[in-house]
Amino acid sequence: MLLANKWKDYELIDASLGQKFERWGNVYLLRPDPQVIWDNGDLLEKYHGKIDAVYYRSNKGGGHWENLKNIPGTWKINYNNLTFNIKQMGFKHTGLFPEQAVNWDFMIDKIKKAYRPIKVLNLFAYTGGATVACLSAGASVTHVDSSRGMVDWCKENVNCSGYRDGNIRYLVDDVVKFVQREIRRGNKYDAIVMDPPSYGRGANGEVWDIEKNLAYLVKICSEILSDEPLFFLINSYTTGLSSTVLANLLSMTIKSKFDGVISSGEIGIPISSNDLILPCGIYGRWEANE
């Protein structure tokens, strides 16, 4: 398992009974997490007076935040030279997945060691954690997401990280249709990153189902890789999907064309109050031979 253990502005303090207690800069949040099935005490009681906001799930789906203290509508946290705007979103999110720092480190290292211009395509790009990381390493990035709100949020993160003048394209689009058009245009990329949801809808209502559509997407993405691709990264939070599945997809499509090395596994965050680790998803990577 890869551990996101280099944070200073983020800390997973404790986890128990379906909840996790976190520090985001100077803001302390209590949020649900389905992976936390163990009992380490009632966190609401355990950290009474220290919690700034709690997210409560609704029996009808979704939920709501209850702010116990006055906290800003948006605030910033840093990871090395990357800066991100954090906000309380519906369905418990904050606009950033801190475990992805392990993938940011990987991409930054690969891009810097390439010693050549690198074009990155970021699909299902969300608020742009990977986009900002790749820009910081000197790459040019095409950022594609079906939500205009998420693309606008990425622009905020790019600007506050100081890369507003970087070589970046923002697109609100369905990722499958975008890749199909890139094939027809003959556009190529040196690296591709994707974080596909389990289910979703494209910019014009297109339906996405990871079990039905991921294999096809990876296959057509292999057609827009450059002659000397650097890496191909898939991240997933889909429950029940094994990291070996991602490795198999990359082996059948990318490795069969470009050789290279495949790795896969879990991503996690260490819990600072004990020696436990919270699993936070899976990854599959293909990278060129060094």
GUVO-467953 format. One record per residue (C-alpha): x negated, y negated, z; residue number from 0; chain. Coordinates in Angstrom, 3 decimals, padded with zeros to 6 digits. Layout:
<atoms>
       c1       c2       c3  nr kette
        X        Y        Z NUM     A
...
</atoms>
This chain:
<atoms>
       c1       c2       c3  nr kette
  000.000  000.000  000.000   0     A
 -001.185 -003.515 -000.850   1     A
 -000.861 -005.934  002.072   2     A
 -000.193 -009.665  001.831   3     A
 -002.417 -010.449  004.805   4     A
 -004.161 -013.674  003.757   5     A
 -001.412 -016.161  004.558   6     A
 -001.864 -019.094  006.935   7     A
  001.414 -020.967  006.327   8     A
  003.587 -017.836  006.441   9     A
  003.826 -015.224  009.195  10     A
  006.082 -012.211  009.701  11     A
  006.231 -012.308  013.480  12     A
  008.612 -009.471  014.334  13     A
  011.217 -007.128  012.850  14     A
  013.983 -005.104  014.494  15     A
  017.521 -003.808  013.972  16     A
  017.880 -005.013  010.390  17     A
  016.337 -008.442  010.954  18     A
  012.969 -010.132  010.515  19     A
  011.651 -013.177  012.342  20     A
  009.336 -015.346  010.231  21     A
  007.377 -018.577  010.338  22     A
  007.488 -020.657  007.161  23     A
  005.060 -023.466  007.872  24     A
  006.560 -024.979  011.042  25     A
  010.047 -023.571  010.461  26     A
  011.135 -020.324  012.150  27     A
  013.806 -018.235  010.408  28     A
  015.691 -015.068  011.358  29     A
  016.904 -013.197  008.278  30     A
  018.354 -009.755  007.457  31     A
  016.193 -007.038  005.900  32     A
  017.616 -003.593  005.038  33     A
  014.225 -001.879  005.441  34     A
  014.112 -002.687  009.158  35     A
  015.921  000.327  010.619  36     A
  013.837  000.544  013.824  37     A
  014.703 -000.920  017.226  38     A
  012.226 -003.370  018.711  39     A
  014.763 -005.345  020.698  40     A
  017.348 -007.997  019.899  41     A
  015.344 -010.669  018.055  42     A
  017.971 -013.371  018.562  43     A
  017.647 -012.871  022.308  44     A
  013.922 -012.129  022.261  45     A
  013.033 -015.402  020.492  46     A
  015.806 -017.568  021.919  47     A
  014.847 -021.234  021.735  48     A
  012.190 -020.657  019.083  49     A
  014.472 -019.818  016.140  50     A
  015.342 -022.766  013.874  51     A
  017.919 -021.016  011.668  52     A
  019.675 -017.654  011.373  53     A
  021.203 -016.076  008.278  54     A
  024.402 -014.126  008.963  55     A
  025.754 -011.639  006.454  56     A
  029.451 -011.596  005.603  57     A
  031.487 -008.389  005.472  58     A
  032.864 -009.664  002.159  59     A
  029.396 -010.089  000.627  60     A
  026.906 -012.918  000.791  61     A
  026.695 -014.829  004.033  62     A
  025.682 -018.174  005.479  63     A
  022.907 -019.988  007.322  64     A
  023.418 -021.335  010.821  65     A
  020.889 -024.000  011.697  66     A
  020.133 -023.979  015.418  67     A
  017.834 -026.997  015.121  68     A
  017.422 -029.857  012.686  69     A
  015.283 -028.628  009.813  70     A
  014.530 -030.332  006.488  71     A
  016.537 -029.517  003.391  72     A
  013.269 -028.626  001.691  73     A
  009.711 -028.259  002.942  74     A
  006.346 -027.159  001.580  75     A
  004.011 -024.279  002.390  76     A
  000.586 -023.532  000.925  77     A
 -001.230 -020.412 -000.159  78     A
 -004.831 -021.415 -000.828  79     A
 -004.504 -024.103 -003.524  80     A
 -000.902 -023.198 -004.405  81     A
  001.992 -025.225 -002.988  82     A
  005.629 -024.131 -002.921  83     A
  008.900 -025.871 -002.077  84     A
  010.964 -023.828  000.386  85     A
  014.740 -024.168  000.728  86     A
  017.550 -022.267  002.429  87     A
  019.379 -020.504 -000.389  88     A
  022.546 -018.459 -000.454  89     A
  022.117 -014.730  000.148  90     A
  019.308 -015.275  002.688  91     A
  016.550 -016.332  000.273  92     A
  014.046 -019.197  000.526  93     A
  012.847 -019.363 -003.086  94     A
  009.613 -017.487 -002.430  95     A
  008.602 -013.877 -001.778  96     A
  005.394 -014.102  000.303  97     A
  004.410 -010.472 -000.353  98     A
  003.791 -011.492 -003.972  99     A
  000.550 -013.136 -002.842 100     A
 -001.168 -009.804 -003.532 101     A
 -000.116 -010.054 -007.176 102     A
 -001.094 -013.731 -007.370 103     A
 -004.589 -012.822 -006.137 104     A
 -004.841 -010.052 -008.736 105     A
 -003.790 -012.303 -011.623 106     A
 -006.022 -015.192 -010.591 107     A
 -009.026 -012.895 -010.330 108     A
 -008.411 -011.265 -013.727 109     A
 -007.878 -014.602 -015.501 110     A
 -010.951 -016.258 -013.998 111     A
 -013.175 -013.288 -014.854 112     A
 -011.960 -013.158 -018.454 113     A
 -014.077 -016.231 -019.374 114     A
 -011.759 -017.006 -022.302 115     A
 -008.420 -018.750 -022.828 116     A
 -005.588 -016.570 -021.539 117     A
 -001.917 -016.843 -022.557 118     A
  000.507 -015.477 -019.955 119     A
  004.183 -014.633 -020.417 120     A
  006.192 -014.632 -017.160 121     A
  009.612 -012.949 -017.534 122     A
  012.399 -013.101 -014.936 123     A
  010.084 -015.795 -013.642 124     A
  012.304 -017.113 -010.805 125     A
  010.817 -020.171 -009.024 126     A
  007.385 -019.625 -010.525 127     A
  005.074 -018.133 -007.898 128     A
  003.222 -016.164 -010.583 129     A
  003.408 -019.125 -012.969 130     A
  001.685 -021.471 -010.523 131     A
 -000.929 -018.813 -009.703 132     A
 -001.818 -018.277 -013.371 133     A
 -001.935 -022.027 -014.055 134     A
 -004.318 -022.438 -011.107 135     A
 -006.699 -019.964 -012.745 136     A
 -006.708 -021.932 -016.018 137     A
 -004.238 -019.874 -018.067 138     A
 -001.449 -021.227 -020.247 139     A
  001.974 -019.912 -019.223 140     A
  005.342 -019.371 -020.855 141     A
  007.926 -019.260 -018.052 142     A
  011.260 -017.572 -018.911 143     A
  014.294 -017.221 -016.650 144     A
  018.030 -017.149 -017.333 145     A
  018.799 -019.630 -014.519 146     A
  018.253 -023.321 -015.190 147     A
  018.175 -023.952 -011.452 148     A
  015.269 -021.536 -010.983 149     A
  013.373 -023.059 -013.915 150     A
  013.845 -026.533 -012.438 151     A
  012.568 -025.218 -009.097 152     A
  009.494 -023.853 -010.857 153     A
  008.852 -027.341 -012.242 154     A
  008.911 -028.648 -008.661 155     A
  006.372 -026.011 -007.582 156     A
  004.115 -026.724 -010.560 157     A
  004.226 -030.461 -009.865 158     A
  003.574 -030.257 -006.119 159     A
  000.698 -027.830 -006.763 160     A
 -000.878 -030.459 -009.020 161     A
 -000.591 -028.584 -012.328 162     A
  002.024 -030.787 -014.019 163     A
 -000.439 -031.423 -016.837 164     A
 -001.118 -027.710 -017.314 165     A
 -000.320 -025.857 -020.500 166     A
  003.162 -024.514 -019.711 167     A
  006.421 -023.870 -021.539 168     A
  009.706 -023.599 -019.617 169     A
  012.560 -021.654 -021.177 170     A
  016.084 -020.916 -019.940 171     A
  016.775 -017.758 -021.913 172     A
  017.667 -014.085 -021.847 173     A
  014.330 -012.288 -021.613 174     A
  015.140 -009.454 -024.038 175     A
  016.363 -011.826 -026.739 176     A
  013.365 -014.078 -026.161 177     A
  010.881 -011.209 -026.624 178     A
  012.715 -010.048 -029.752 179     A
  012.358 -013.541 -031.216 180     A
  008.673 -013.692 -030.267 181     A
  008.122 -010.461 -032.225 182     A
  009.692 -012.036 -035.313 183     A
  007.646 -015.215 -034.827 184     A
  004.406 -013.266 -034.460 185     A
  003.529 -014.870 -031.120 186     A
  001.103 -012.961 -028.917 187     A
  000.163 -013.002 -025.226 188     A
 -002.899 -011.805 -023.341 189     A
 -000.973 -010.969 -020.166 190     A
  002.655 -010.246 -019.310 191     A
  004.273 -010.441 -015.872 192     A
  007.835 -009.436 -015.077 193     A
  009.987 -009.184 -011.955 194     A
  013.227 -007.656 -013.239 195     A
  016.328 -007.589 -011.017 196     A
  018.404 -004.446 -010.557 197     A
  021.308 -006.142 -012.300 198     A
  021.769 -009.568 -013.780 199     A
  023.111 -011.744 -016.563 200     A
  021.227 -013.641 -019.227 201     A
  021.609 -017.304 -020.113 202     A
  024.661 -016.509 -022.289 203     A
  026.177 -013.757 -020.174 204     A
  024.027 -010.878 -021.447 205     A
  024.142 -007.928 -019.035 206     A
  020.889 -006.561 -017.572 207     A
  020.671 -003.114 -015.937 208     A
  017.153 -002.110 -014.913 209     A
  017.777  001.623 -015.326 210     A
  019.145  001.175 -018.853 211     A
  017.060 -001.745 -020.118 212     A
  013.600 -001.784 -018.501 213     A
  012.024  000.913 -020.694 214     A
  013.138 -000.898 -023.849 215     A
  011.887 -004.259 -022.577 216     A
  008.425 -002.876 -021.748 217     A
  008.294 -001.211 -025.180 218     A
  009.048 -004.410 -027.103 219     A
  006.707 -006.393 -024.850 220     A
  003.895 -004.100 -026.007 221     A
  004.451 -005.533 -029.497 222     A
  003.648 -009.096 -028.429 223     A
  000.391 -008.317 -026.636 224     A
 -002.757 -009.727 -028.211 225     A
 -005.512 -007.532 -029.641 226     A
 -007.416 -007.853 -026.357 227     A
 -004.786 -007.921 -023.603 228     A
 -005.870 -008.541 -020.031 229     A
 -003.082 -007.157 -017.841 230     A
  000.574 -006.141 -017.692 231     A
  002.312 -006.371 -014.316 232     A
  005.769 -005.157 -013.306 233     A
  007.181 -005.918 -009.874 234     A
  010.447 -004.491 -008.562 235     A
  012.712 -004.658 -005.530 236     A
  015.217 -002.111 -006.859 237     A
  016.103  000.341 -004.097 238     A
  015.345  003.936 -005.008 239     A
  013.047  003.114 -007.917 240     A
  009.632  004.734 -007.458 241     A
  006.413  002.946 -008.318 242     A
  005.491  006.076 -010.291 243     A
  008.327  005.223 -012.677 244     A
  006.638  001.900 -013.426 245     A
  003.303  003.671 -013.905 246     A
  004.938  006.123 -016.320 247     A
  006.467  003.306 -018.385 248     A
  003.122  001.520 -018.628 249     A
  001.320  004.751 -019.504 250     A
  003.709  005.572 -022.349 251     A
  003.663  002.082 -023.848 252     A
  000.641 -000.044 -022.920 253     A
 -002.043  002.497 -022.042 254     A
 -001.246  004.581 -025.116 255     A
 -002.103  001.550 -027.292 256     A
 -004.905 -000.142 -025.361 257     A
 -006.382  002.497 -023.004 258     A
 -007.251  000.684 -019.737 259     A
 -006.360  001.520 -016.137 260     A
 -002.967  001.919 -014.448 261     A
 -002.245  001.508 -010.748 262     A
  001.015  001.489 -008.815 263     A
  002.335  001.565 -005.286 264     A
  004.086 -000.384 -002.562 265     A
  003.619 -003.958 -001.400 266     A
  003.967 -004.856  002.264 267     A
  003.513 -007.540  004.898 268     A
  001.898 -006.844  008.284 269     A
  003.956 -007.729  011.363 270     A
  001.844 -009.948  013.586 271     A
  003.367 -008.955  016.941 272     A
  002.488 -005.260  016.534 273     A
  000.736 -002.883  014.146 274     A
  003.783 -002.184  011.949 275     A
  004.112 -003.006  008.248 276     A
  007.269 -004.116  006.461 277     A
  007.535 -002.586  002.956 278     A
  008.640 -005.224  000.455 279     A
  008.894 -003.607 -002.968 280     A
  006.811 -001.826 -005.575 281     A
  004.442 -002.719 -008.380 282     A
  002.974 -001.169 -011.513 283     A
 -000.113 -002.636 -013.195 284     A
 -001.990 -001.992 -016.382 285     A
 -005.345 -003.732 -016.737 286     A
 -008.006 -003.659 -019.421 287     A
 -011.228 -001.788 -018.821 288     A
 -013.958 -004.071 -017.494 289     A
</atoms>
